[in-house]
């Protein structure tokens, strides 16, 4: 077929009129140049792949632009097709569309690209250094066109950012099905992913960026609050109803996800020092009120911390500098740190996620562009110094935990194999615990508590206030300690000024809690008390993600390397009628190290949605609890047994019999 015939065969396509080239606002963060590992023939293929979106009459003009982007940015973003000005999630009624769900998705997409939310908005990166809504601005425009015409009997299929098309389905089917970077096993590694992304055939969705469900760093504040608070209770002797007052938490990172750390420390009433090499990220968090003090002096940072610890008052201190310098100073001056972690983007250490200690942020960006091998060498040396400083602090009584950002794997890959338990590979884990192994897994995920979230699509602050109050009314703070913490969280959420971007909230809840809150919200929409609401969750949850270095790190039966749970979660949510379902490769731990499934459900007040809530929400949570129970996780076994008793009709979870350790050990020791 000729291009004219192809054009005539499509009703949904990009216009044949070239948009004006948009202006770029000074001061907005830009992604560093990405690695370009393509051969000459593959560069030609990348150009052809990008030009697939463009009417033929514009090829001669756009081909040189696309090639220049590939040479200077390492990727083809199609800047020409970015809408002019700032993109924000507007009130739902301001969007074009035939159905509420389609307009809701547009709110979510645009919120992910808000200058206040996105890490690199011009490159469609929402957070985590590489987590993109889609690959390029041509895809963005086409997705919007499809959403504007979608009906409630169609499904939009999106493959690694590419809108494959609208397909006839039915009213109970998902309106959007998204997959990102699902690479065949032989090719599921960093090098092949970099190549595939440069070719324009893979998109790194992170966890909620490519699934259009990111709500700003608030999404991780609650999880970080839970993590450090419970770390204090477990490791520092803080009582169950206590907080972190008088305790010091040191970490690094103030970006899209790690930016939650300073706010979390203050909500937990502790003292925090957070190192960050990118001044713009510090400025963003300070402007938002998410960090209280800023200094580039190590002594001043620790002196300030000591002052507030002695007063038992809370403060968050941004240290403008490298975390390794900060920790080596603490070692040298014999400063005690209670809790220690790291939240740099170590899933992508050689793509700018981790900064060598002797470089400024600007020098890091330049070296990434000019000498990638030298940059990698400096990253490896810094990672080993970082590890050595942590070791010294741990020997002096600091509790260090890996925050699921692939830090320990990055240290291992840098050459410090002693960070592995067996000293040779990572099959048996690392010498330091993952926060999921020690804290989040047994205390939250195993019960089904996870990051339930919602967005008030009206954009009205009063709707968020009403939903906060409604959610609080569904929680019994005397049921469990976790419920007490979550009750306090939602009670104080408005006071803590957590919203960045559109009007959204996160609240850790279990299966029954999520279902009851969702039903309450849908009733409120039905009664006209609030506008439409979209609910979802982070994929960093009980059952949404298979990730041996993070979400499934406390699953010890050997199945932590299997991707059955996330895939079943995705399929089960699709079959139960969730509005949007997504399945991604990667997440905060990097490509090839996780498979995660997510969902979004638009609450429109209908009885249909009530039925979906009753079927899908318990499944979404309890599928993960059941898998954890089968791995013999004690709290999941008791939670599943309780579920079997409460939901006798139509639900039943298989529970494991427990083998006697002594019997097994004697038998195996005798034979081997």
SEVO-283455 format. One record per residue (C-alpha): residue number from 1; residue in three letters; x, y negated, z. Coordinates in steps of 0.02 Angstrom, whole numbers. Layout:
residues N
> i,aa,x,y,z
> NUM,Ala,X,Y,Z
...
end
This chain:
residues 672
> i,aa,x,y,z
> 1,Unk,0,0,0
> 2,Unk,53,-178,-32
> 3,Unk,55,-309,105
> 4,Unk,-98,-394,33
> 5,Unk,-194,-230,47
> 6,Unk,-130,-203,225
> 7,Unk,-184,-379,273
> 8,Unk,-357,-353,198
> 9,Unk,-374,-190,295
> 10,Unk,-359,-282,463
> 11,Unk,-484,-396,548
> 12,Unk,-371,-426,698
> 13,Unk,-200,-496,651
> 14,Unk,-88,-646,675
> 15,Unk,-131,-801,574
> 16,Unk,-34,-835,414
> 17,Unk,-3,-1013,470
> 18,Unk,162,-1037,559
> 19,Unk,142,-1109,735
> 20,Unk,245,-1261,785
> 21,Unk,403,-1211,879
> 22,Unk,365,-1239,1064
> 23,Unk,467,-1351,1177
> 24,Unk,558,-1274,1325
> 25,Unk,541,-1358,1494
> 26,Unk,706,-1402,1577
> 27,Unk,738,-1313,1742
> 28,Unk,637,-1157,1703
> 29,Unk,742,-1000,1730
> 30,Unk,795,-909,1572
> 31,Unk,843,-726,1555
> 32,Unk,1027,-693,1525
> 33,Unk,1082,-625,1357
> 34,Unk,1035,-440,1353
> 35,Unk,1155,-305,1298
> 36,Unk,1145,-273,1111
> 37,Unk,1207,-97,1073
> 38,Unk,1137,-83,897
> 39,Unk,1230,-35,740
> 40,Unk,1217,-142,583
> 41,Unk,1080,-28,514
> 42,Unk,988,-33,680
> 43,Unk,993,-223,680
> 44,Unk,906,-216,511
> 45,Unk,779,-96,587
> 46,Unk,749,-214,736
> 47,Unk,712,-356,615
> 48,Unk,591,-249,513
> 49,Unk,506,-195,675
> 50,Unk,478,-375,729
> 51,Unk,419,-429,557
> 52,Unk,283,-294,563
> 53,Unk,178,-418,660
> 54,Unk,200,-559,535
> 55,Unk,106,-594,372
> 56,Unk,225,-572,224
> 57,Unk,222,-754,171
> 58,Unk,306,-803,335
> 59,Unk,446,-672,330
> 60,Unk,574,-780,240
> 61,Unk,555,-917,370
> 62,Unk,547,-806,524
> 63,Unk,676,-672,483
> 64,Unk,824,-791,514
> 65,Unk,743,-851,677
> 66,Unk,721,-672,737
> 67,Unk,900,-627,691
> 68,Unk,965,-779,785
> 69,Unk,866,-725,940
> 70,Unk,940,-552,927
> 71,Unk,1116,-623,914
> 72,Unk,1100,-752,1052
> 73,Unk,975,-670,1172
> 74,Unk,1001,-485,1135
> 75,Unk,814,-465,1102
> 76,Unk,681,-530,984
> 77,Unk,556,-625,1090
> 78,Unk,467,-718,950
> 79,Unk,479,-886,1040
> 80,Unk,390,-967,893
> 81,Unk,229,-881,948
> 82,Unk,233,-933,1129
> 83,Unk,87,-1051,1168
> 84,Unk,143,-1229,1204
> 85,Unk,158,-1286,1385
> 86,Unk,135,-1192,1547
> 87,Unk,33,-1032,1552
> 88,Unk,-75,-1006,1707
> 89,Unk,-212,-888,1759
> 90,Unk,-366,-997,1733
> 91,Unk,-541,-969,1805
> 92,Unk,-620,-822,1715
> 93,Unk,-758,-924,1633
> 94,Unk,-627,-1024,1536
> 95,Unk,-575,-871,1434
> 96,Unk,-656,-807,1274
> 97,Unk,-727,-633,1278
> 98,Unk,-884,-528,1261
> 99,Unk,-866,-435,1427
> 100,Unk,-808,-480,1602
> 101,Unk,-669,-349,1602
> 102,Unk,-586,-420,1446
> 103,Unk,-585,-596,1518
> 104,Unk,-521,-530,1684
> 105,Unk,-371,-449,1598
> 106,Unk,-328,-616,1518
> 107,Unk,-326,-698,1690
> 108,Unk,-206,-565,1751
> 109,Unk,-90,-575,1601
> 110,Unk,-76,-764,1612
> 111,Unk,-49,-760,1799
> 112,Unk,100,-645,1769
> 113,Unk,177,-779,1657
> 114,Unk,145,-930,1769
> 115,Unk,303,-1035,1795
> 116,Unk,277,-1017,1984
> 117,Unk,259,-829,1972
> 118,Unk,369,-764,1831
> 119,Unk,557,-743,1849
> 120,Unk,595,-783,1666
> 121,Unk,428,-842,1594
> 122,Unk,494,-883,1420
> 123,Unk,557,-705,1402
> 124,Unk,394,-631,1473
> 125,Unk,489,-563,1625
> 126,Unk,381,-567,1780
> 127,Unk,501,-497,1910
> 128,Unk,641,-373,1945
> 129,Unk,759,-446,1814
> 130,Unk,683,-344,1670
> 131,Unk,498,-313,1709
> 132,Unk,399,-382,1562
> 133,Unk,214,-407,1526
> 134,Unk,253,-355,1347
> 135,Unk,403,-364,1232
> 136,Unk,370,-521,1131
> 137,Unk,250,-664,1103
> 138,Unk,175,-585,946
> 139,Unk,112,-443,1054
> 140,Unk,45,-568,1181
> 141,Unk,-56,-657,1047
> 142,Unk,-124,-496,972
> 143,Unk,-174,-426,1142
> 144,Unk,-270,-587,1176
> 145,Unk,-358,-573,1007
> 146,Unk,-413,-395,1045
> 147,Unk,-474,-440,1219
> 148,Unk,-579,-582,1149
> 149,Unk,-680,-462,1040
> 150,Unk,-683,-305,1149
> 151,Unk,-851,-229,1196
> 152,Unk,-897,-115,1341
> 153,Unk,-889,35,1225
> 154,Unk,-711,9,1165
> 155,Unk,-538,44,1237
> 156,Unk,-381,-55,1196
> 157,Unk,-225,55,1189
> 158,Unk,-60,-31,1231
> 159,Unk,103,64,1204
> 160,Unk,258,-22,1275
> 161,Unk,179,-192,1249
> 162,Unk,116,-153,1074
> 163,Unk,-74,-162,1053
> 164,Unk,-103,-3,952
> 165,Unk,-284,-51,925
> 166,Unk,-463,-45,988
> 167,Unk,-545,125,987
> 168,Unk,-725,178,1011
> 169,Unk,-755,253,1185
> 170,Unk,-899,235,1308
> 171,Unk,-955,125,1453
> 172,Unk,-873,233,1587
> 173,Unk,-705,241,1497
> 174,Unk,-561,125,1541
> 175,Unk,-563,-34,1440
> 176,Unk,-372,-36,1430
> 177,Unk,-246,107,1436
> 178,Unk,-64,53,1453
> 179,Unk,98,153,1443
> 180,Unk,274,84,1457
> 181,Unk,443,159,1412
> 182,Unk,387,342,1423
> 183,Unk,543,412,1344
> 184,Unk,572,594,1297
> 185,Unk,682,679,1428
> 186,Unk,839,697,1322
> 187,Unk,839,510,1288
> 188,Unk,775,450,1458
> 189,Unk,929,354,1513
> 190,Unk,988,175,1526
> 191,Unk,1088,173,1364
> 192,Unk,946,239,1257
> 193,Unk,820,124,1342
> 194,Unk,929,-28,1306
> 195,Unk,939,27,1125
> 196,Unk,751,58,1115
> 197,Unk,711,-110,1192
> 198,Unk,827,-201,1072
> 199,Unk,742,-109,928
> 200,Unk,574,-172,993
> 201,Unk,498,-3,1035
> 202,Unk,514,3,1226
> 203,Unk,451,-111,1363
> 204,Unk,506,-106,1544
> 205,Unk,343,-129,1638
> 206,Unk,426,-126,1809
> 207,Unk,279,-74,1919
> 208,Unk,144,-206,1902
> 209,Unk,215,-327,1771
> 210,Unk,181,-217,1620
> 211,Unk,18,-161,1701
> 212,Unk,-42,-342,1717
> 213,Unk,-74,-324,1904
> 214,Unk,64,-430,1982
> 215,Unk,0,-560,2106
> 216,Unk,162,-649,2148
> 217,Unk,283,-607,2289
> 218,Unk,138,-597,2412
> 219,Unk,119,-421,2346
> 220,Unk,278,-367,2433
> 221,Unk,266,-481,2586
> 222,Unk,146,-361,2672
> 223,Unk,254,-209,2634
> 224,Unk,412,-298,2692
> 225,Unk,323,-359,2849
> 226,Unk,268,-180,2886
> 227,Unk,442,-112,2850
> 228,Unk,546,-227,2958
> 229,Unk,418,-231,3098
> 230,Unk,411,-42,3108
> 231,Unk,600,-29,3088
> 232,Unk,612,-135,3244
> 233,Unk,490,-23,3335
> 234,Unk,578,136,3283
> 235,Unk,759,83,3299
> 236,Unk,766,-66,3417
> 237,Unk,648,-9,3554
> 238,Unk,514,-139,3517
> 239,Unk,344,-84,3588
> 240,Unk,202,-39,3469
> 241,Unk,115,-204,3502
> 242,Unk,278,-304,3495
> 243,Unk,364,-402,3357
> 244,Unk,540,-452,3302
> 245,Unk,565,-605,3412
> 246,Unk,747,-621,3462
> 247,Unk,804,-498,3326
> 248,Unk,909,-533,3171
> 249,Unk,873,-463,2998
> 250,Unk,1003,-494,2862
> 251,Unk,975,-454,2678
> 252,Unk,995,-527,2504
> 253,Unk,883,-582,2362
> 254,Unk,752,-719,2344
> 255,Unk,686,-676,2172
> 256,Unk,517,-617,2112
> 257,Unk,504,-470,2232
> 258,Unk,643,-504,2356
> 259,Unk,576,-680,2381
> 260,Unk,450,-603,2501
> 261,Unk,584,-563,2629
> 262,Unk,599,-735,2710
> 263,Unk,411,-753,2729
> 264,Unk,397,-577,2801
> 265,Unk,528,-612,2934
> 266,Unk,432,-764,2993
> 267,Unk,265,-672,2999
> 268,Unk,352,-537,3103
> 269,Unk,420,-676,3218
> 270,Unk,601,-628,3186
> 271,Unk,755,-721,3126
> 272,Unk,814,-689,2949
> 273,Unk,964,-735,2843
> 274,Unk,939,-700,2658
> 275,Unk,1086,-721,2539
> 276,Unk,1050,-779,2361
> 277,Unk,1173,-830,2224
> 278,Unk,1045,-916,2112
> 279,Unk,1009,-1090,2180
> 280,Unk,850,-1105,2077
> 281,Unk,773,-957,2168
> 282,Unk,815,-1034,2336
> 283,Unk,740,-1199,2280
> 284,Unk,580,-1110,2225
> 285,Unk,558,-1021,2392
> 286,Unk,599,-1179,2490
> 287,Unk,475,-1282,2389
> 288,Unk,342,-1149,2418
> 289,Unk,375,-1152,2605
> 290,Unk,430,-970,2601
> 291,Unk,603,-1007,2673
> 292,Unk,633,-1134,2812
> 293,Unk,819,-1177,2810
> 294,Unk,953,-1181,2674
> 295,Unk,1142,-1180,2696
> 296,Unk,1295,-1132,2596
> 297,Unk,1401,-1114,2755
> 298,Unk,1416,-941,2834
> 299,Unk,1455,-1008,3008
> 300,Unk,1307,-1126,3003
> 301,Unk,1192,-985,2947
> 302,Unk,1239,-873,3093
> 303,Unk,1242,-1019,3217
> 304,Unk,1066,-1066,3166
> 305,Unk,1012,-886,3183
> 306,Unk,1086,-873,3357
> 307,Unk,998,-1033,3412
> 308,Unk,827,-969,3359
> 309,Unk,858,-795,3428
> 310,Unk,898,-866,3598
> 311,Unk,739,-970,3593
> 312,Unk,642,-816,3531
> 313,Unk,573,-924,3391
> 314,Unk,557,-874,3209
> 315,Unk,655,-946,3064
> 316,Unk,708,-891,2890
> 317,Unk,877,-954,2827
> 318,Unk,928,-948,2644
> 319,Unk,1117,-929,2628
> 320,Unk,1172,-995,2458
> 321,Unk,1310,-874,2421
> 322,Unk,1353,-691,2400
> 323,Unk,1292,-562,2525
> 324,Unk,1463,-479,2528
> 325,Unk,1546,-640,2588
> 326,Unk,1412,-655,2722
> 327,Unk,1431,-476,2785
> 328,Unk,1621,-481,2784
> 329,Unk,1611,-639,2889
> 330,Unk,1497,-550,3013
> 331,Unk,1622,-407,3024
> 332,Unk,1768,-526,3048
> 333,Unk,1680,-629,3183
> 334,Unk,1603,-476,3268
> 335,Unk,1426,-542,3245
> 336,Unk,1290,-416,3287
> 337,Unk,1154,-388,3157
> 338,Unk,1001,-291,3214
> 339,Unk,924,-244,3046
> 340,Unk,1015,-245,2878
> 341,Unk,959,-209,2701
> 342,Unk,976,-271,2522
> 343,Unk,850,-316,2388
> 344,Unk,952,-368,2238
> 345,Unk,902,-290,2072
> 346,Unk,1022,-143,2084
> 347,Unk,916,-41,1963
> 348,Unk,997,-156,1833
> 349,Unk,1167,-202,1911
> 350,Unk,1255,-225,1744
> 351,Unk,1115,-328,1666
> 352,Unk,1126,-470,1792
> 353,Unk,1036,-388,1937
> 354,Unk,1192,-393,2047
> 355,Unk,1322,-532,2054
> 356,Unk,1509,-499,2081
> 357,Unk,1573,-580,2239
> 358,Unk,1704,-691,2158
> 359,Unk,1586,-767,2030
> 360,Unk,1459,-906,2042
> 361,Unk,1288,-871,1968
> 362,Unk,1333,-976,1815
> 363,Unk,1499,-884,1793
> 364,Unk,1407,-719,1809
> 365,Unk,1289,-769,1668
> 366,Unk,1433,-823,1556
> 367,Unk,1535,-665,1588
> 368,Unk,1382,-558,1551
> 369,Unk,1378,-639,1381
> 370,Unk,1564,-639,1342
> 371,Unk,1641,-484,1423
> 372,Unk,1518,-351,1479
> 373,Unk,1655,-225,1523
> 374,Unk,1744,-348,1636
> 375,Unk,1578,-392,1717
> 376,Unk,1542,-208,1750
> 377,Unk,1714,-185,1828
> 378,Unk,1686,-332,1946
> 379,Unk,1511,-270,1992
> 380,Unk,1582,-99,2040
> 381,Unk,1718,-176,2148
> 382,Unk,1591,-287,2236
> 383,Unk,1471,-143,2267
> 384,Unk,1610,-46,2352
> 385,Unk,1657,-196,2461
> 386,Unk,1473,-216,2503
> 387,Unk,1464,-33,2555
> 388,Unk,1623,-47,2661
> 389,Unk,1555,-199,2754
> 390,Unk,1392,-107,2789
> 391,Unk,1488,43,2856
> 392,Unk,1582,-66,2979
> 393,Unk,1424,-151,3040
> 394,Unk,1331,14,3060
> 395,Unk,1473,80,3169
> 396,Unk,1443,-71,3281
> 397,Unk,1258,-32,3304
> 398,Unk,1170,-110,3153
> 399,Unk,1025,-12,3076
> 400,Unk,1046,-15,2887
> 401,Unk,912,51,2770
> 402,Unk,905,57,2581
> 403,Unk,758,-46,2519
> 404,Unk,719,61,2368
> 405,Unk,809,-55,2248
> 406,Unk,932,82,2195
> 407,Unk,1073,3,2296
> 408,Unk,1143,168,2360
> 409,Unk,1136,246,2187
> 410,Unk,1226,93,2116
> 411,Unk,1362,112,2249
> 412,Unk,1378,297,2205
> 413,Unk,1390,256,2019
> 414,Unk,1523,125,2059
> 415,Unk,1635,265,2123
> 416,Unk,1601,272,2311
> 417,Unk,1540,453,2308
> 418,Unk,1555,462,2497
> 419,Unk,1388,372,2508
> 420,Unk,1308,538,2453
> 421,Unk,1271,662,2594
> 422,Unk,1369,800,2510
> 423,Unk,1503,683,2442
> 424,Unk,1486,743,2263
> 425,Unk,1310,711,2193
> 426,Unk,1145,634,2246
> 427,Unk,1042,794,2251
> 428,Unk,1040,796,2441
> 429,Unk,1017,609,2461
> 430,Unk,1125,477,2542
> 431,Unk,1206,447,2711
> 432,Unk,1090,300,2744
> 433,Unk,901,321,2746
> 434,Unk,783,248,2620
> 435,Unk,653,138,2703
> 436,Unk,522,261,2638
> 437,Unk,610,409,2719
> 438,Unk,623,327,2890
> 439,Unk,482,201,2898
> 440,Unk,353,178,2761
> 441,Unk,333,363,2719
> 442,Unk,294,440,2888
> 443,Unk,211,286,2964
> 444,Unk,105,226,2816
> 445,Unk,108,324,2652
> 446,Unk,80,493,2735
> 447,Unk,-84,427,2809
> 448,Unk,-134,345,2645
> 449,Unk,-97,165,2694
> 450,Unk,-38,66,2545
> 451,Unk,-43,-101,2454
> 452,Unk,-226,-127,2407
> 453,Unk,-246,-297,2322
> 454,Unk,-377,-407,2243
> 455,Unk,-392,-563,2135
> 456,Unk,-536,-686,2144
> 457,Unk,-562,-714,1959
> 458,Unk,-660,-874,1987
> 459,Unk,-499,-957,2042
> 460,Unk,-592,-1030,2191
> 461,Unk,-502,-1039,2357
> 462,Unk,-669,-1021,2449
> 463,Unk,-697,-852,2365
> 464,Unk,-530,-792,2434
> 465,Unk,-577,-854,2607
> 466,Unk,-742,-759,2600
> 467,Unk,-657,-599,2543
> 468,Unk,-527,-613,2681
> 469,Unk,-666,-622,2809
> 470,Unk,-760,-478,2729
> 471,Unk,-604,-368,2725
> 472,Unk,-568,-406,2907
> 473,Unk,-745,-353,2953
> 474,Unk,-710,-181,2878
> 475,Unk,-559,-145,2989
> 476,Unk,-566,-69,3164
> 477,Unk,-406,-131,3248
> 478,Unk,-424,0,3385
> 479,Unk,-424,149,3266
> 480,Unk,-235,161,3239
> 481,Unk,-83,51,3264
> 482,Unk,-76,27,3076
> 483,Unk,-254,-40,3078
> 484,Unk,-209,-163,3215
> 485,Unk,-61,-229,3113
> 486,Unk,-169,-243,2957
> 487,Unk,-309,-331,3052
> 488,Unk,-186,-461,3115
> 489,Unk,-112,-478,2940
> 490,Unk,-278,-518,2856
> 491,Unk,-337,-625,3002
> 492,Unk,-184,-738,2980
> 493,Unk,-165,-723,2790
> 494,Unk,-239,-893,2750
> 495,Unk,-138,-979,2886
> 496,Unk,22,-901,2817
> 497,Unk,-9,-982,2647
> 498,Unk,33,-828,2544
> 499,Unk,-44,-871,2376
> 500,Unk,73,-903,2229
> 501,Unk,-19,-915,2064
> 502,Unk,-202,-867,2058
> 503,Unk,-311,-835,2211
> 504,Unk,-258,-661,2264
> 505,Unk,-229,-557,2420
> 506,Unk,-143,-397,2474
> 507,Unk,-194,-288,2622
> 508,Unk,-122,-118,2667
> 509,Unk,-266,4,2689
> 510,Unk,-300,191,2685
> 511,Unk,-424,283,2572
> 512,Unk,-581,249,2676
> 513,Unk,-529,69,2711
> 514,Unk,-499,29,2527
> 515,Unk,-664,108,2475
> 516,Unk,-766,15,2606
> 517,Unk,-685,-152,2567
> 518,Unk,-710,-129,2379
> 519,Unk,-894,-84,2405
> 520,Unk,-915,-237,2515
> 521,Unk,-836,-349,2384
> 522,Unk,-945,-279,2244
> 523,Unk,-1099,-310,2351
> 524,Unk,-1043,-491,2376
> 525,Unk,-1024,-512,2187
> 526,Unk,-1196,-434,2162
> 527,Unk,-1272,-556,2287
> 528,Unk,-1190,-708,2208
> 529,Unk,-1083,-745,2362
> 530,Unk,-922,-741,2258
> 531,Unk,-873,-729,2076
> 532,Unk,-804,-572,1992
> 533,Unk,-656,-488,2078
> 534,Unk,-520,-376,2010
> 535,Unk,-448,-246,2129
> 536,Unk,-292,-142,2108
> 537,Unk,-135,-98,2200
> 538,Unk,52,-99,2186
> 539,Unk,113,65,2113
> 540,Unk,228,69,2265
> 541,Unk,100,173,2358
> 542,Unk,50,339,2430
> 543,Unk,11,429,2267
> 544,Unk,46,314,2121
> 545,Unk,232,345,2099
> 546,Unk,353,490,2086
> 547,Unk,523,418,2131
> 548,Unk,652,525,2223
> 549,Unk,754,373,2276
> 550,Unk,604,278,2345
> 551,Unk,418,323,2352
> 552,Unk,442,512,2362
> 553,Unk,604,509,2459
> 554,Unk,518,578,2615
> 555,Unk,449,728,2518
> 556,Unk,569,868,2563
> 557,Unk,501,1023,2475
> 558,Unk,603,989,2317
> 559,Unk,457,915,2220
> 560,Unk,520,737,2241
> 561,Unk,595,749,2067
> 562,Unk,430,801,1986
> 563,Unk,316,675,1898
> 564,Unk,155,774,1919
> 565,Unk,78,660,2050
> 566,Unk,92,496,1956
> 567,Unk,31,576,1794
> 568,Unk,-118,656,1881
> 569,Unk,-157,491,1967
> 570,Unk,-159,403,1798
> 571,Unk,-268,536,1716
> 572,Unk,-386,548,1865
> 573,Unk,-413,361,1870
> 574,Unk,-449,359,1684
> 575,Unk,-577,499,1698
> 576,Unk,-664,412,1843
> 577,Unk,-690,249,1748
> 578,Unk,-561,125,1812
> 579,Unk,-561,-32,1704
> 580,Unk,-374,-22,1668
> 581,Unk,-251,121,1691
> 582,Unk,-63,115,1666
> 583,Unk,84,235,1669
> 584,Unk,263,173,1670
> 585,Unk,440,241,1669
> 586,Unk,552,150,1792
> 587,Unk,506,26,1926
> 588,Unk,623,-52,2053
> 589,Unk,742,96,2045
> 590,Unk,776,89,1859
> 591,Unk,738,183,1699
> 592,Unk,731,372,1712
> 593,Unk,718,368,1902
> 594,Unk,530,351,1925
> 595,Unk,361,375,1842
> 596,Unk,223,266,1913
> 597,Unk,39,252,1878
> 598,Unk,-75,105,1918
> 599,Unk,-251,42,1895
> 600,Unk,-361,-111,1894
> 601,Unk,-549,-113,1926
> 602,Unk,-659,-264,1888
> 603,Unk,-798,-285,2015
> 604,Unk,-949,-359,1926
> 605,Unk,-1081,-318,2056
> 606,Unk,-1154,-172,1959
> 607,Unk,-1208,-3,2027
> 608,Unk,-1095,75,1897
> 609,Unk,-945,-3,1985
> 610,Unk,-1010,57,2155
> 611,Unk,-1006,234,2087
> 612,Unk,-831,212,2015
> 613,Unk,-770,147,2183
> 614,Unk,-840,298,2275
> 615,Unk,-761,421,2152
> 616,Unk,-598,336,2105
> 617,Unk,-531,246,2259
> 618,Unk,-526,400,2373
> 619,Unk,-450,502,2230
> 620,Unk,-317,370,2195
> 621,Unk,-259,378,2377
> 622,Unk,-295,556,2431
> 623,Unk,-212,635,2279
> 624,Unk,-50,568,2350
> 625,Unk,-89,614,2530
> 626,Unk,-131,792,2472
> 627,Unk,35,807,2381
> 628,Unk,126,746,2537
> 629,Unk,28,870,2643
> 630,Unk,81,1012,2528
> 631,Unk,262,956,2558
> 632,Unk,226,990,2743
> 633,Unk,225,807,2797
> 634,Unk,141,817,2966
> 635,Unk,40,656,2961
> 636,Unk,-23,697,2786
> 637,Unk,-79,870,2842
> 638,Unk,-183,797,2984
> 639,Unk,-253,661,2870
> 640,Unk,-301,790,2737
> 641,Unk,-381,904,2867
> 642,Unk,-484,756,2928
> 643,Unk,-533,716,2748
> 644,Unk,-589,897,2719
> 645,Unk,-703,881,2872
> 646,Unk,-777,711,2828
> 647,Unk,-801,741,2640
> 648,Unk,-865,919,2636
> 649,Unk,-969,894,2479
> 650,Unk,-866,891,2321
> 651,Unk,-693,871,2400
> 652,Unk,-568,996,2468
> 653,Unk,-379,984,2488
> 654,Unk,-263,1136,2492
> 655,Unk,-158,1137,2652
> 656,Unk,7,1229,2681
> 657,Unk,42,1365,2807
> 658,Unk,201,1325,2902
> 659,Unk,343,1452,2898
> 660,Unk,442,1483,3057
> 661,Unk,614,1401,3039
> 662,Unk,699,1532,3144
> 663,Unk,626,1675,3042
> 664,Unk,685,1599,2877
> 665,Unk,857,1552,2942
> 666,Unk,891,1724,3015
> 667,Unk,837,1812,2856
> 668,Unk,938,1701,2738
> 669,Unk,1092,1696,2851
> 670,Unk,1091,1885,2859
> 671,Unk,1085,1905,2670
> 672,Unk,1199,1761,2620
end
